[in-house]
Every structure is written in structure tokens, then in C-alpha cells.
Amino acid sequence: MKHAALACAAASLMMSSRMHPLETRAEPEDDPLLAATAAVEEIRAGFTEYRTGADATIAELRATINGLETRMNRPGGGGSGPVEITIERRAFSNFLRLGEQRMDAEEVRALIVGDDTKGGYLAPAEFQAEVIKGIVEISPIRQAVRVGSTSAGSVILPKLTGRPTASWVGEDEERDETTMTYGQLEIPVHELACYIDVSNRLLEDSAINVESEVASEVAQEFALKEGSAFSNGDGAKKPVGLQKVPGIIEVVNGHATNLNADKLISLMYAMPAVYRNNGSWLMNGTTLGLVRTMKDGQGNYIWQPGLQAGQPSTLLGRPVIEDPTMPDIANGTFPIMYGDFSKAYRIYDRVGMSILRDPYTQATKGLVRFHARRRVGGGPVLIEALRKLKMAA
């Protein structure tokens, strides 16, 4: 019975296997070579597409550059200048030429952003930089001293007025107190103003750069006034000039009218080395002409011209600054100064310069008046870095 049951079960299993065959795991159909070939083809297709787009972009840029070069090479194209003009500069140029009433609303809004609270409009940054550059080239004092900017009515600088004092002491002796004291040095910012008249014909002539003309005239006016004040100002509504600074140590020339070469050496070495090694000479052209004829004991000129382009001429090895506001050689005058002017004197420019257009005052003469104003301050900060030569017996 037992064997018969087993035989019956085996027969049933065989019948079931014929009706439902057993499933086995299939072998992988992926071929590594085919997969690598497909990846290479995909990369090749992507690179071809990228190369086509890049060639089109390069061709477009080349056409744009050729068009710009063609336009810049035309008369008046301004090949050396920028192609685009900012809305602020275009608005300011039209303000100078046409006035606010004849400007577009967009340009008026650009001017209102720079509206000056005291009348007029603040010149754009490009215009201010052009004017300041002219002042630096004309005013010799600015080339030697330290120049900064401020947005306040005056500049307060801390100044050391008392140094700590040390003393030798024994092992168990009481030490004295040593303190440092500080004071304040104020440099007020003064206002400088001028106006110029420009003809309507000049404003209407589109071939003339009105901005450059106005900037040039304003630069000349401001440079003359500033240079005179930085050198000889008395501090009344203007900076205190170098010649008016009190307390500068004097070296007597020994003769009322004839320069003494030995005294120039004494003048140079009458100050500490830290200032002397960075010092410069300050004198006018007449005095410089006399200095150039002076010789030492061996017959060599004590004045030496610059050996390379851009190098300053030197007197006793130090640069010479020609300032036309310095006095001539005469009895009792101080025609020559020597010192480290970058440490001795400071100039502070008030941020911003305003231009006011007045088309009515000079209308009967066919002129438009432009009022310009800016604020600048200057004053001594370290007089121990200066020395001056006095013409006296």
C-alpha cells in the first residue's frame, strides 16, 4: 500500500510538470561591447551638437565686433572711448546743452537722483573725475601732500600732545606714572565757487564736447584758487597755506639776496632723517633758475636733471616741486621750503560738485551762465616735518 501511494504521487507530479513546465532564471542579454559602443556614439552626438552651437555663437560675435569696428572708425565715432554712454552722463550733457525744460522725463529723473539740496545738480562721477584730474595736474601742492575725501563739514584728527616718560629706577624703588595725552586737530572744509558763461552757439554745436569745455574752464578756475590757498592761504574762508603755517623752524641764509649753497645743505639736514629721506624742495621758477646755476667746491652743479623720462629733477638728491606762488628771493622772504609734505599737510575734498544752469541772467548776450561749486579743506598736521630758508644776513 505504501509503495502504491508513492507511485501514484510520482505519476501525479509528472503529469503536473507536463502541464506547467518549471521556470528557470534567464541568462543576461546585456553585451558590454554594445553598451560601450552606444555610450561613445552618445558622446559623439553631444559634442557635434555643442560644436555646431559654438560655431554659430563665434560667428555672431565676430559679426558684432566687425560692426562695432566699422562704426568706431567713422568720423566722430570715438574709436578710443567707450561705445555705450550712461543715462546719467547723457542726461547731464543734455542739461548743459538744453536745460531741464527741454529734456526727456527719463533724463530728468536721472538728474533728480543727484539733486543738490542747495540748487543745481550733482555732476556725474565721470564729470567729477575729469575735473579733479585737471586740478591735480595744475596744482603742484596736490602732487606732494596727502589728499583724502570727506562728507562732513570738517575733519577731526587725533594728535599726540604728550609722550610717556621713562626713568631709571632701583630694584625696589617706586615707579613714576607715565601717561600719553592726545588732543584734536580740526581741518575745516571751505566752499569754492565760480561761474562761466558759454554761448548758445557753442551749446548748440553738436561737434563740440560741452562737458570737456565746461570741465576745462572749471578746473582752471578751481586750480588757481586752490593752489594759491594751499600755499599762501590765511585761513579766512579758505585753507591755511604752507607759507602761513606758524612754528616752522627757519634756517637763515646769511645773505639778503644771494643764495648760499651751504645753507641749503643745512636746511636739508636740520630735520630728522625719517622726514629728510622722504623730503622734497618747494620753490618758484625764478628761484629754481638761480639754483640751477649753483656749483659745489669742485665745480659740479648741485642741481641734477632727471636721467630718465618721468623722473623728477633733484637738488642734493631730492625732488624739486615748482610752485609759482612761492615768493621770489628778496630780503626777509622765505623762497625755499624743504620737508616731507605728505606727512606735514593734508587736503580733504568734499564729496560731490554741483553745477547750476542759469539761462536767464545773460540771455540778452546770447550766453548761458553755469555756476559751479565745490568744497575743499586743507591745513598743517605735522610742522616738525618742514623747514624753510629765510633770506637775511
Secondary structure, DSSP 8 states (H G I E B T S, - for coil): -HHHHHHHHHHHHHHHHHHS-----------HHHHHHHHHHHHHHHHHHHHHHHHHHHHHHHHHHHHHHHHHTSTT--TTS-S---HHHHHHHHHHHH-GGGS-HHHHHHHHHTB-TTSSEE--HHHHHHHHHHHHHH-HHHHHSEEEEESSSEEEEEEEEE--------TT--------EEEEEEEE-EEEEEEEEEEHHHHH-TTS-HHHHHHHHHHHHHHHHHHHHHHH-BSSSS-B-GGG-TT-EEEE-SBSSS--HHHHHHHHTTS-HHHHTT-EEEE-HHHHHHHTT-B-TTS-BSEE--SSTT---EETTEEEEE-TTS--S-TT---EEEE-HHHHEEEEEES--EEEEESSTTGGGTEEEEEEEEEEEEEES-GGGEEEEE-B-
